Amino acid sequence: MTGLHKKLRARTEAIHRALDERPMFAALAACDLPLEAYVTWLRALAVFYGALERAWERCPDTQIRGLWDRRYEKLTSLREDLARVDHVAKHASMYLGPTMALAETLLAWGRDDPPALVGAVYVLEGATLGATVLEPQVREHRERAGLGDSYLSAYGGNVKRRWRTLCDGIDALQLTQAEEVRALDAAARVFAGVDAAVATMHPFTMETQAPVYQLNTQAGQHPITTDPRELLAAVAAGESTWETFPYFQARYGERGRRFTRSDSAWLVTLCDHSPAARHRHIDWLARLLSSRGMPTLLLESHLTSLHKALVREVPERRDTYEALAEAARALGVRRLTAISVDTFDALAASFPHDAPLTNVGPMLVSAVADECNGHADAVASLTSWLADPDRFPLPWCAAVHALVEAARTRRGVDQR
């Protein structure tokens, strides 16, 4: 039987060849690639590898998780290289759409589809073989601009040996035919994602659209972070929020994911605002979201996840990121001032646990709290979807309305 790594090679051969033929790599080989474009490439790689490493940590399949260990980590090396080019990074215009979408996919696979990680690691770890070719080609850039070579020379003389070890490990996996198919499909998808990102890097131009527009064409022109570490945290926080509240995916789909990415990347920038300005921005967002069917509890939860992810990825800015934790606590205080914590928890827990969507109880009670806090459309915007009889069975719809009325009644009793 053909080993899985050979199947992966066959499945991805054509798209791999197309990626290698991208103009960016030809310009790199000719020492004609602008330094800003090279830095952009490193930043995209940092997001890709960071997402892969975080996905691997959360992989529930012990057999697959054992395939990869800390010897293969690249994120630290990439961050070392990027730290040496701060003078260039501000001009590097990473096109965020393909980069963030692939990072989000990798994180989701870590939770939901471990066999897909096999295909992902085959592709991204295979890039170390290409690094042995690229390293001499970027030497001129490195010597001229003081670039580090931590990433390109991460394995020293052990590149081929480690690659063989990984391939042997892939072939030794006991996967079903369906799991192998998922690994093969994932490898093709990762190559396509990397190719989409590389395609934006040459020809390089300093005249680019606003980063948030690159991430979400419907998000306007507000600022977002472009630091790859903070972008990784933003993606991770979004995935955590969507995992906690499946309602997001069910109601808003891919459009909702785009707004989660852009909002998350924007929220990071609020850490550098004054407390008063930060409060105004978050209060505005909370009211906007609640009027569109997303109770304040969801933003509160997202801010908490974002703070945790940022501290993990950029620990030296822990004190700065505390502003987001404070904002989350402030939203929580306001919510529990409207409906006491004991009442909130009891009502939320009373909603059927065998419902089509999880964590709906807390959302409904939060919407009532928002209503009490002056968000006039908070309940209607949520229940118009959650209690739609064309979407859900009648007993579910009745339970939604019953919990809302119970929350309104209990809130009135508590306030007496």
Secondary structure, 3 states (H helix, E strand, C coil): CCCHHHHHHHHHHHHHHHHHCCHHHHHHHCCCCCHHHHHHHHHHHHHHHHHHHHHHHHCCCHHHHCCCCHHHCCHHHHHHHHHCCHHHHCCCCCCHHHHHHHHHHHHHHHHHCHHHHHHHHHHHHHHHHHHHHHHHHCHHHHHHHCCCCCCCCCCHHHHHHHHHHHHHHHHHCCCCHHHHHHHHHHHHHHHHHHHHHHHCCCCCCCCCCCHHHHHCCCCCCCCCCCCHHHHHHHHHHHHHHHHHCCHHHHHHHHHHHHHHHHHHHHHHHHHHCCHHHHHHHHHHHHHHHHHCCCCHHHHHHHHHHHHHHHHHHCHHHHHHHHHHHHHHHHHHHHHHHHCCHHHHHHHHHHCCCCCCCCCHHHHHHHHHHHHHCCCCCHHHHHHHHHCCCCCCCHHHHHHHHHHHHHHHHHHHHHCC
